[in-house]
């Protein structure tokens, strides 16, 4: 029965990926014809794809809090590549991702066509990235970033990088903090995190072999950015997410370096 469950889930995900490829190919055709899709249209189509992909994943999702009524810079803790569809299904969003994702087979092409912004670690292009994010936000397009810069096992947070939040200050856009918690049998899920030297296929097989886990998505109180210093803004967002995940007395502790989806 376990093998049947795994194969059924794989087939379902493959069908969703085929849908995504068809949507991305359509955008590619529009580009060849000189018809550039707006960021808003790409976000709407991306959300449709993320909803289908989330439904194909073995999670029961509970959303706590209210969705923002205007575009903001969303910031979230980062546990797994599954964070992206689980958050992308909630609202029209674009994502900021590491540059290596652009080279991934299928996933990189899909991310590019969906309007993802890519960042190079240590590439010296922080000012260009800041400008790109600011332009994106000024077009009333929400953007989600993972300010830890990598994934963790979900039991603590890394330090949030303030430079990624400077564009919110430039654009006078509020932050929407998100706290993601993966649970299995009432405890922190040891299977969901995508960390260390893990690879996507192995992670998928482990995930699909297990019964459904639980995911809590906490939409926290937005944080105004007007007049804030970026370091203070990053600290305030990190503290809000820490409290939501671990309680008032929790403190961030170092995590071993891990992959970022």
C-alpha positions as CSV (number, residue, x, y, z in Angstrom):
1,X,0.0,0.0,0.0
2,X,2.9,2.4,0.8
3,X,4.3,1.8,-2.7
4,X,0.9,2.5,-4.3
5,X,0.6,5.7,-2.3
6,X,4.0,6.9,-3.4
7,X,3.4,6.2,-7.1
8,X,-0.1,7.8,-7.0
9,X,1.4,11.0,-5.4
10,X,4.2,11.1,-7.9
11,X,1.8,10.8,-10.8
12,X,-0.3,13.6,-9.4
13,X,2.7,15.9,-9.0
14,X,3.9,15.1,-12.6
15,X,0.5,16.1,-13.9
16,X,0.7,19.4,-12.1
17,X,4.3,20.0,-13.4
18,X,3.0,19.3,-17.0
19,X,0.3,22.0,-16.4
20,X,3.1,24.4,-15.2
21,X,5.2,23.6,-18.3
22,X,2.2,24.3,-20.5
23,X,1.6,27.7,-18.8
24,X,5.3,28.6,-19.0
25,X,5.5,27.6,-22.7
26,X,2.5,29.9,-23.4
27,X,4.3,32.8,-21.8
28,X,7.4,31.9,-23.9
29,X,5.2,32.0,-27.0
30,X,3.9,35.4,-26.1
31,X,7.4,36.7,-25.7
32,X,8.4,35.4,-29.1
33,X,5.4,37.2,-30.6
34,X,6.4,40.4,-28.8
35,X,3.6,40.2,-26.2
36,X,5.1,40.7,-22.8
37,X,2.9,39.5,-20.0
38,X,2.6,41.9,-17.0
39,X,4.0,41.0,-13.6
40,X,0.4,40.9,-12.3
41,X,-0.6,38.3,-14.9
42,X,2.4,36.2,-14.3
43,X,1.6,36.2,-10.6
44,X,-2.0,35.2,-11.1
45,X,-1.0,32.3,-13.3
46,X,1.8,31.3,-10.9
47,X,-0.7,31.3,-8.0
48,X,-3.0,28.9,-10.0
49,X,0.0,26.6,-10.5
50,X,1.0,26.8,-6.8
51,X,-2.5,26.0,-5.7
52,X,-2.5,22.8,-7.8
53,X,1.0,21.8,-6.6
54,X,0.2,22.4,-3.0
55,X,-2.9,20.2,-3.3
56,X,-0.7,17.4,-4.7
57,X,1.7,17.6,-1.7
58,X,1.1,15.4,1.4
59,X,0.3,18.2,3.8
60,X,-2.8,19.4,5.6
61,X,-2.5,23.2,5.7
62,X,-3.9,25.6,8.3
63,X,-3.7,29.3,7.6
64,X,-3.8,31.5,10.8
65,X,-4.4,35.2,10.4
66,X,-5.6,37.5,7.6
67,X,-4.1,38.0,4.2
68,X,-2.9,41.5,3.5
69,X,-5.2,43.6,1.4
70,X,-2.4,45.4,-0.5
71,X,0.9,44.4,-1.9
72,X,3.7,44.0,0.6
73,X,7.2,42.6,1.0
74,X,6.5,39.1,2.5
75,X,9.2,37.6,4.8
76,X,9.2,34.1,6.0
77,X,11.4,31.5,7.8
78,X,12.6,28.9,5.4
79,X,12.4,25.1,5.9
80,X,12.0,23.4,2.6
81,X,11.4,23.9,-1.2
82,X,7.7,23.1,-0.3
83,X,7.5,26.6,1.4
84,X,7.3,28.1,-2.1
85,X,4.1,26.4,-3.3
86,X,2.5,26.5,0.2
87,X,3.0,30.3,0.3
88,X,2.5,31.0,-3.4
89,X,-1.0,29.5,-3.3
90,X,-2.2,32.2,-0.8
91,X,-1.9,35.3,-2.9
92,X,-0.4,36.6,-6.2
93,X,3.3,36.6,-5.4
94,X,6.7,36.7,-6.9
95,X,9.8,35.2,-5.2
96,X,13.4,36.0,-4.6
97,X,15.6,32.9,-5.1
98,X,19.3,32.0,-5.2
99,X,20.8,32.2,-8.7
100,X,21.5,28.4,-8.8
101,X,17.8,27.7,-9.0
102,X,17.7,29.3,-12.5
103,X,19.9,26.4,-13.8
104,X,17.7,23.6,-12.3
105,X,16.0,21.5,-14.9
106,X,12.3,22.3,-15.3
107,X,12.0,24.1,-12.0
108,X,14.5,26.9,-13.0
109,X,12.6,27.5,-16.3
110,X,9.3,27.5,-14.5
111,X,10.6,29.9,-11.9
112,X,12.0,32.3,-14.5
113,X,8.7,32.4,-16.5
114,X,6.8,33.0,-13.3
115,X,8.8,36.2,-12.7
116,X,11.2,35.1,-10.0
117,X,14.0,37.4,-9.2
118,X,17.4,35.7,-8.8
119,X,20.2,36.6,-6.4
120,X,23.9,35.7,-6.6
121,X,25.7,35.1,-3.3
122,X,28.6,37.4,-3.1
123,X,28.0,38.6,-6.6
124,X,28.5,42.3,-5.8
125,X,25.2,43.2,-7.4
126,X,23.3,44.2,-4.2
127,X,22.5,47.7,-5.5
128,X,21.1,46.3,-8.7
129,X,19.1,43.8,-6.8
130,X,17.8,46.5,-4.4
131,X,16.7,48.5,-7.5
132,X,15.0,45.5,-9.0
133,X,13.1,44.7,-5.8
134,X,12.1,48.4,-5.4
135,X,10.8,48.5,-9.0
136,X,8.8,45.3,-8.4
137,X,7.2,46.7,-5.3
138,X,6.5,50.0,-6.8
139,X,4.4,48.2,-9.5
140,X,2.1,47.1,-6.7
141,X,3.4,43.5,-7.0
142,X,3.9,41.6,-3.8
143,X,7.3,39.8,-3.4
144,X,8.3,37.1,-0.9
145,X,11.9,36.6,0.4
146,X,13.5,34.3,2.8
147,X,15.8,36.6,4.8
148,X,17.7,33.8,6.5
149,X,19.2,33.1,3.1
150,X,19.0,29.3,3.5
151,X,16.8,26.5,4.9
152,X,16.8,25.2,8.5
153,X,15.4,22.2,10.2
154,X,12.5,24.4,11.5
155,X,13.6,24.2,15.2
156,X,15.2,27.7,15.2
157,X,15.9,30.7,13.0
158,X,19.1,32.1,11.5
159,X,19.8,35.8,11.5
160,X,17.7,37.8,9.0
161,X,19.7,39.7,6.4
162,X,18.7,43.4,6.6
163,X,20.1,44.3,3.1
164,X,17.3,42.3,1.5
165,X,14.7,44.5,3.3
166,X,16.1,47.9,2.2
167,X,13.8,48.0,-0.8
168,X,10.8,47.9,1.4
169,X,12.1,51.1,3.1
170,X,12.9,52.7,-0.3
171,X,9.4,51.9,-1.6
172,X,7.6,52.7,1.7
173,X,6.1,49.2,1.6
174,X,5.2,47.4,4.8
175,X,6.5,43.9,5.7
176,X,4.2,40.9,6.0
177,X,5.9,38.4,8.3
178,X,5.1,34.8,7.9
179,X,5.8,32.0,10.4
180,X,5.9,28.5,8.8
181,X,5.6,25.5,11.1
182,X,5.8,21.8,9.8
183,X,4.4,19.3,12.3
184,X,4.1,15.5,12.4
185,X,2.4,13.8,15.3
186,X,2.3,17.1,17.1
187,X,6.1,17.6,17.0
188,X,8.5,19.4,14.6
189,X,8.4,17.4,11.3
190,X,11.8,15.7,10.7
191,X,10.9,14.8,7.1
192,X,9.8,18.1,5.6
193,X,13.1,20.1,6.0
194,X,15.2,20.2,2.9
195,X,18.7,20.7,4.3
196,X,22.3,19.6,4.2
197,X,23.3,17.5,1.2
198,X,19.7,16.4,0.4
199,X,18.6,16.2,-3.2
200,X,15.1,16.9,-4.5
201,X,14.3,13.4,-5.7
202,X,15.3,11.7,-2.5
203,X,13.4,14.2,-0.5
204,X,10.3,13.7,-2.6
205,X,10.4,9.9,-2.1
206,X,10.7,10.2,1.7
207,X,7.9,12.8,1.8
208,X,5.6,10.8,-0.4
209,X,6.2,7.5,1.6
210,X,4.7,9.0,4.7
211,X,1.2,9.9,5.8
212,X,0.2,13.5,5.5
213,X,2.0,16.0,7.7
214,X,0.6,19.3,9.0
215,X,1.6,22.8,8.1
216,X,0.7,26.0,10.0
217,X,1.0,29.2,8.1
218,X,0.9,32.2,10.5
219,X,0.1,35.5,8.9
220,X,1.5,37.9,11.4
221,X,0.8,41.6,12.0
222,X,2.3,43.7,9.2
223,X,5.3,45.9,10.1
224,X,5.5,49.5,8.7
225,X,8.9,50.2,7.1
226,X,8.6,54.0,6.9
227,X,11.5,55.7,8.7
228,X,13.0,52.3,9.8
229,X,16.7,51.3,9.5
230,X,17.0,48.0,7.6
231,X,18.8,46.2,10.5
232,X,16.1,47.2,12.9
233,X,13.4,46.2,10.4
234,X,15.0,42.8,9.9
235,X,15.4,42.3,13.7
236,X,11.7,43.2,14.3
237,X,10.5,40.8,11.6
238,X,12.8,38.0,13.0
239,X,11.5,38.5,16.5
240,X,7.9,38.4,15.4
241,X,8.4,35.1,13.6
242,X,10.4,33.7,16.5
243,X,7.6,34.5,19.0
244,X,5.0,32.9,16.7
245,X,7.0,29.7,16.3
246,X,8.7,29.3,19.7
247,X,7.2,31.7,22.2
248,X,8.3,34.8,24.0
249,X,11.4,33.3,25.6
250,X,12.8,31.8,22.5
251,X,16.2,33.0,21.2
252,X,17.7,32.5,17.7
253,X,20.6,30.0,17.7
254,X,23.1,29.2,14.9
255,X,22.0,26.5,12.4
256,X,24.3,24.5,10.2
257,X,24.5,25.7,6.7
258,X,21.8,24.2,4.5
259,X,20.2,24.4,1.0
260,X,17.8,27.2,0.0
261,X,15.0,26.2,-2.3
